[in-house]
């Protein structure tokens, strides 16, 4: 079935193309179009089933009423929770949401942002990584509102962000493990994201008067495939044999770490207590069930979309310290620690 065009509406309404276009694009005031013509064009458009072309409309207005949610892993269960909340909140303000994944690969991330820019996206919610700094800065220079979520990267211009308070969360996790009587507590995390985590880990050990030993930490390179990550975690566990408890940071590290423990026949919690700084249904179903620090996913999503809508509603709005959130995770104690 042929799509109805503005030209079709103009012909059936017996008006000029210019008048039909003005009515259908909300520009009747500029041309002082008669009320009778407006009503006739609107009725004919309704009768013919005319649907505006969103791409053409965005090219003319520079606005698409579309928000981009750019995440690192679209397969993560956390993503579905974030996306659902953002979509529901955006709909209240007549915005649609496009969801994309970078796979946490620099070239893929840059390509995704370039493609989105060509689609005249109005605003961006991005799970960033350091290789995207220049691309995010380019969006800011082109006056596109941006909110970072889950990770923070420093940009030359002020930027809104919603993250977890990694320092406080890791600090609490180590204090919890120490309170259970564990003295030799290990930490496995990703090297490029670990500054606040390591500070929280080190300070918690100091608070509890436990020794800080570098050999109890494993900082994995970013972007590792699952097999290589498990190999490195296994090697770490084989080398450091006196650990009593393990804090696994991130969903991927937690799942891979649990697989490594099983492969090495290290019993949880008899041989090794485990606390995961992540949430996944598998942790609840695991035998034994895994204690976690649950990230405030719903709260992060809500803050992120509200910050973005605020910028979209006021183009002159500049993010300040009041538009940056570091939220706390929740300790959920189960059988693994």
N, C-alpha and C positions, 0 to 999 in steps of 0.2 A: 504494500500500500504506500502510495506516494505521500511524503511528508508535506503538510500544509505550510506554505511560505507566507511571508508578509505580502508578497505580490498577489497571492491567491485571495487573501483577506481583502486587500484593496479593491480587486476586481469585483468580488461579490458584494462588497459594501458600496461600490460605485463612488469611490473616493480616490484621491491621488495616493501614490506610493508614499510620498513624504508625510501626508496626514496619517495614513495607517501606521507607518513606522513610529511617528511621534506618539500616537495613542498607545501602541503596544510596548513602547520603551519608556513610558512615563514622562514624556517631554512635551505635554500639551500646553503648558504655561508659556514656554518659549515661543510657540507659534500661534498662540491665542486661538486655538481651535474651538469651533462652535460646539456647545454641549450636545446637540442632536447628533452631530457627526461622531462624537466620542462614544455615545451610547450605541450607535449603529455599528461602529467598528468592533466594539467590545462584544456585542451580541453575535455578530458574524464570526468573530474569532472563536467564541464559545461553541457555536453551532458546527463550525468546521473542524473543531478539535485542534486548534492551533496551539503548539507548544514552542516556547522560545528556545532558540539554540543557545545553550549555556556558554559555548566557546565564543560565539559571535558577540554575545552580550558582554562577556568579560573583556573581550578585545576593545569594545567601545567604551566601557566604563572603567576598565582597569581593575574591576572587582569581580570576584567569582562566587562570593559567599561560601568559600571553601577553606577549610583548615586542614593542614597536613600534620599527621602524627607519624613521626619518623623514629622507629625503635631499632634496637640492635638485633633482636631475635624475635621474629613474629610468631615462632612456634612455642615460646615460653607461656606457661599458664598465667603468669603475672600479666602478660600483654593483654589477654582477653578481658581481664578485670579492669585494667586501665582504659582500654579502648571503649568498653561499654559505658563507663561513667562519662568519659569525654564526649562520646557521641550523644548521649542523652542530654547532657548540659548544653552542648552546642546547638542542638535542635531547638531548644527554648529561645535561642536568639537567631533562628533561621539560618544556621550554618550547617553545611554538610562536612563530613570528615573523610579524608583519604588516608588510609593506613599503608605505610611502606616500611620495608626492612633494609638495613644497611649490611646485615650479616657481620657487622663490626669490621668490615674491610674498607680501608681508606678509599680506594678507587670506586667501589660500589657506592659508598656514602656520598662521594662527590657527584657521581652520575645521577643518583636519586635526587639530590638537591637541585641540580641543573634542570632535570626534567620537570620537577615541580615548579620551578620558577617560570618555565615556559607556559605552564598551565595557569598563570596569574593567581597563584595561591595567596590568600589574604594574610594568613598567619601560620606560624610553625610551632609545634611542640616537639622537641627533639631530645632523644637520649644520645648525648654527644660522646665523642672521643677526641683526643688532642689533634688528630690529623684533620679534623673538620673546622679548626679555628678560623682559617682564612675564609672558608665558605660561609660560615655563620656570620663573620664580620661583614662579608659582602651583602648578605641579606639585611643586616642592620643598616648599612650604608644606603641601601635602596628603600629604606623606610618600612621594611617588613617587620612586624612584631614577632618576637621570638621568645619562647620560654623553654629553658632547659629543665629536664626532669631526670631524676635518679643519679645523674652524674653532673659535676660542675667542671667547666673549663674556663680559664680566665680569658676574657676578651677585652680589647682596648676600650670599647664603649660599655656603659652600664647595661647589665642584662638581668632579667628576672629568672629565678630558678627555684626548683623544689627538689630537695634531696633528703636523704636520711642522715642523721647525725652519727656518722660512722665512728667517730672518736668515742662518744658516750655509749653507743651500742656495744662496741667491742669491749670497752671498759667494764660495762655491766656483765657481759658474758664471761669474762675472765674472773671477775669477782664471784660470780655464781659458781663456777667450776672450783675455785679455791675454797669456797664455803662448804663444798661437798668433800673436802679433804684432799683434793688433787693438788700436787705441788709441781709436777713437771708437765706444764701445759704447752702444747704446740699450736702453731697458727699456720694455715695454708691459705694464701690469697694470690691475687694477680699483682705483679710487680708495679705496673703503671698506675694502679688505683689505690695503693696501699699506705700512703703517707699518714693520713688520719687514723687508719686502722692500726698501724704499727705504734703510733704514739699512744693510742688508747690501750693497746696490749702492754706496752712497756710500763706505762704509768700505773696500770692495775696491778702488775706484778710488784712494782715498788710499794704500792699502798698495802699490799698483803705481805710484804717483806719476803717475797719469793724471788729467787735468782732469775735474772734476765740472761738467757743464753741464745746467741744467734743461731746455734745449730738446731734450736727448736722451731725455727721459722723457715718456711718454704715460700719463696716469692716466685710464682710461675710467670713465664713470659706471656704477654697477651697474644690472643689469636691461635692458641694451640688447638690442634684437633684432639678429639676425645681420647684416641688411642695413645697419643704421645703424652697427653696430660696424665693419663693413668699410669703410664710407664714411669714418669718422673715422680709421681706421688708414691708409687711402690718403692722406688729407689730410696726416696726420703725415709719411708717407714722402715726399710731394711737397715738403713744406716743409723738412724736414731732409735735405738731399741729400748731406751728407758722411759719413753713418754708414757704418761698415765692418762692424759686427756687431750683431745684434739678439737680445735675450733676451725670449722671449714667455712670459708667466706665465698658466697655466691652459689646460686643454684647448680651451675654446671660443675663447680669444684666439689660441692657437697655430694652430688650423685656419683661423680667419678671417684671421689674419695671413699665412699661407702663400698663401691665395687672393688676398689683396691684392697680395702680391709678384708673383705670377704675372700678375695683371691689369695691373700696371704694367711688366711685362717686366723685372723685376729678377731677375737670375740668381743662384741659390744654388749654390755659395758664391762664385762668381766676383765678383759685384757686392756680395753681402751674405752674411756668415756668419750662421747661425741656430742658436740653442740654445733648446729648449722645456722649460719647467718643468712638465711634464705627460707622460702616457704614453697612447698610442693606437696601435692596429695600423697606422693610416694613416701614422704617422711612420716606421715600419719599411719600409713598401711604397712610400713616396714616392720620387721620383727627382729629386735624390739623397736617400738615406736621411737622416733628421733626427736629430741628436744631441739627447739628452734628459737631464733630471734626473728619474729615475723615483721617484715617491712610494712609500713602503713600505706599500702598500695592505694586503697580507696581515697584516703585523705590526700595523698600526693596527686592523684588524678584530678580531684576536685579543685585543689589549689591551683594546679597548672592551667586548667581551662578557664578558671575565673580570672587569673592574672592575664591570660591572653585576651579574653573578652574585654577586659578593662582597657588594654592597649588598642584594640580594634575600635572601641567606642570613642576613644579620644586619641586621634593621631598625634597630638602634641605631647602625649603622656610619655614621660621618661622614667624607666624603672629605677627605684631607689632601694635603700636598705630595707624598707618596709615591704618590698616585693620579693624578698628572698626568704625561703623557709628551709630549716633543717629539722626534720621531724624524727621523733623517737620510734624505734621498733619495740615490739612487745615480746617479752620472754615467755615462752610456753614450755613448761617442764613436762617431759614425758619419761620414757624408760631408759633412754640411752645415757643419761647423766644424772 
